[in-house]
Amino acid sequence: MAEYSFVFDIAARVLGKLGSLALHEISLAYGLRNELQKIQQTASDIKAVLLDAEEQQVKNHQVSVWLGKLKDVLYDVDDVLDEFECEALRQQVVSRGSIIRKGR
């Protein structure tokens, strides 16, 4: 049960990041809007499946193994989203800095 709860929390965090304004800005800048929407839908689907996996985990060892693998994948997705958010914020800082310099 603890494994399920932990994976569900990671999935929720990933969904939250997928909805962030910074991530949407960077996805538009790099032409990744469709890919971001696909990832968002997949993450929502995974979250829905996790609700059923809670009950199945107790009865089926394979579900428990699958949850462990899913946890690893979600961590990787979380890391990639962090990198995108950092890049978006970096670009905002750079663009604001150039606006301030132009105004002086």
N, C-alpha and C positions, 0 to 999 in steps of 0.2 A: 504493500500500500504506500509506503514512503516513497518508493521509486516513482510510482504514478504521480503522486502529489508534486514531487520535485519536477518531473517532466512537464506537467501541466503548468507549473509556475514559469518555467522557461518559455513554453509556448506562448503564454500570456504576455511575457516580457517582449518576445519577438514581435507579436502582433502590435503591441504598443509602439515599438520602434518603427514598424512599418507604417504606422499612421502619423508619424512625426512630420512636421512642416519642413524641417531641414532635409529629411530624406526625400521628400517629394520634390524639393527644389533641385537637389543634386540629380535625381533621376530624370527630371526634365532637361537639365543642362547636358546630360550625357545621352539623352535619347533612350532612357531605360524605363519609361513610364509603363509600357505593356508588361515588361518583365517584372516590375515591381508589383503590378496588379495580380499577375499570376502567382507570385510568391505569397502575396497577401491572401489570396483565395486558398492556396495549398495549406498555409498555416492555419487558417480557419477550419479547413477540413480535418487537419491533424488534431486540432483541439477538440472537435466533435467526436472523433474516433477515441480520443483519450478518455472521454466520459464512459464509454463502453469498456475500455481496457481495464478500468479499475476492478470491475467484477471478474473479468476473465483472467486477470493476473493471478488470482488466488488459485484458480482451477487449472491453468495452463502455463507450464514453464516457458513455452515458446513466446508467449505474450510478454513475459517478464524479460526475456532476452531481447525481444524486439524493442521494448521500452528503453532498455539500456543503450541500444544502438541509436534509437531516436534521440535520446538525450545527447549523445555525442554530436549528431548532425545538427541539432538545435543550438548547441554551443557554437559550432562552426558558423551557422547562420547569424547568430548573435554577434560574433566577432566581426563578420563582414559588414553587418549593419552599423556597428560601432565605427568602423573605418569610413563608411559612407557619411555618417553623421559628422565625424571629425573633419572630413574633407569639405562638407557643406559649410560648416562653421568657419573653417579656415578661409574659404572663398568669400564668405560674408565679411570677415574681418579685413581681408585684403581689399575688397571693393569699397568698403566704408572708409578705409584708410586713404584710398586714392581719391575719394570724394572730398574728404576733409582737406587733403593737400591741394586739390584744385580750388577749393573755396578760399584758401589763404592768399 
